[in-house]
Amino acid sequence: MKNIGIGIIGTGERGCFILGARFAELAQETGFRITALCDIVPDRLKEAASFLIEAYQVQGIHITPALYNDYNELIVDDLVDFIVITAHTYAHRQITVPALESGKYVYLDKPISVKIEDANEILEAERRTGNTLIMGFTRRYEAAWQKAHELLQEGRIGDLQMMQIRSLIPYTRYLQLWHRRKKWSGGALNDKSSHHFDAMNWMVDSSPVRLTAMGGRSSIFTPDPNAPAYCGICDRNCPYRRVPVQGESREGGHILRYPSWSDAKDELNRADTCVYKPGADIEDHALCSVEYANGVKASLFWAIFGPGSDDQETCELVGSSGRILLTRGTGEIEIISDYGKSRKVFFAGGKDFYSSHYGADKALIREMLRFCTVGTDLVASSKDGYRSLQMVLGAEESMNSGAVPVSFQDESEKGHRVG
Ligand SMILES: NC(=O)c1ccc[n+]([C@@H]2O[C@H](COP(=O)([O-])OP(=O)(O)OC[C@H]3O[C@@H](n4cnc5c(N)ncnc54)[C@H](O)[C@@H]3O)[C@@H](O)[C@H]2O)c1
């Protein structure tokens, strides 16, 4: 097996501690070798290099990645065959276009971008260069979601009629990291629900034709002008305090152990900005309904202040003769078929369930290998990224344009009110 040189652009949580760590774990199996790293924060780049060199060392492999602050230099590095883009979402277009132009293999993490114009430029670069990128919508690589999709395709619940994704996640970190400003992340809805909208498009297998949404910012996180800048200098008793933790954690506390986050002065690079600090302009909850060209109706019930629980995210598929309920946190699927005559519950999470994103990142890396070697029908493409961004932006537009007002005041009362 020939080794494949990887260059990671954006060596933060996703690039280094999640995907980078998985690249190392699977290095013997895949032949992927990290040959270059790039980040605009010099300390973060050094932290990532030492973390990844050690992670490869554990596998008995020595790597010596070249370190760059300018992504253009990494893109043209001869030892890089495969460019992995895990920089902040607002920077995706500027990096992805030259990466595609280089003719090398390209992976772009979700969401595709913050602005639709940027997504358009990425798609246009693909058309111009004939080079197609692979995208990272992790639910498409999760074993339980793949199983639910397979059951649906097999017609086990008849024809799909309705779908609901319920995601009540304890992700107040979106108000504490770079996601807190839309200009950087496109909002929490873009960062998290780009996955959800993509999963809907994948399951429903049709084009969305209408969308409506309500949502915004709850009163839970009302900005407080007297809020401290960040948790590290705060002595309030607060349920949202972020603390450094050992090892990889789903809440991302591990990055707080690194000085490039803990010593950072700016909001873009801190990981523990106070949730109440003014300036965050992102939504924290939403209800969205989507109608598809094939008549299927889908809905999203989403908040980032849900308490952590096994069933914090579920996906329900309602067919003409049955129903599937997937519980993401347990990897369980319940299938009720044959008009209710049969009911089964089983674990569908797969052998890597306890790895990051319930095993999706390992599956994604194996898919990247197929992408770089045999070529493959893409599990997720830029077009999927484009479509989910359109839905996020459509949901925001709908939230802002206002819903039909409902009043309990009857006609006879109108005009008789004082004040
Ligand atoms: N697929 C998934 O499930 C998943 C999970 C987490 C994050 N992500 C995505 O990965 C991306 C990164 O998120 P993160 O949580 O790792 O953020 P992060 O802040 O931890 O890391 C991003 C890094 O990119 C660097 N960067 C920004 N602009 C750059 C540029 N022009 N050149 C080089 N480096 C640059 C930053 O300095 C930072 O170190 C985002 O788009 C995010 O939505 C995807």
The ligand as an ORCA input file, in Angstrom:
! r2SCAN-3c Opt
* xyz 0 1
  N     -17.957     17.390     10.600
  C     -18.129     17.685     11.863
  O     -18.871     17.010     12.543
  C     -17.394     18.864     12.458
  C     -17.107     18.893     13.830
  C     -16.442     20.005     14.346
  C     -16.086     21.055     13.513
  N     -16.387     21.000     12.180
  C     -16.031     22.121     11.291
  O     -14.600     22.226     11.248
  C     -14.225     23.594     11.093
  C     -13.279     23.991     12.234
  O     -13.948     23.913     13.476
  P     -13.152     23.737     14.850
  O     -14.164     23.450     15.875
  O     -12.014     22.816     14.659
  O     -12.590     25.224     15.080
  P     -11.219     25.624     15.802
  O     -11.311     27.065     16.145
  O     -10.937     24.678     16.890
  O     -10.141     25.391     14.649
  C     -10.154     26.100     13.457
  C      -8.715     26.508     13.144
  O      -8.665     27.095     11.834
  C      -7.655     28.075     11.869
  N      -7.805     28.963     10.715
  C      -8.735     29.909     10.487
  N      -8.520     30.525      9.309
  C      -7.426     29.930      8.772
  C      -6.698     30.124      7.567
  N      -7.055     31.069      6.676
  N      -5.603     29.373      7.342
  C      -5.230     28.421      8.254
  N      -5.874     28.194      9.406
  C      -6.964     28.944      9.665
  C      -7.869     28.759     13.218
  O      -6.757     29.495     13.637
  C      -8.182     27.569     14.115
  O      -7.030     27.073     14.752
  C     -15.528     24.404     11.083
  O     -15.936     24.643      9.755
  C     -16.508     23.479     11.783
  O     -17.857     23.705     11.444
  C     -17.012     19.921     11.646
*
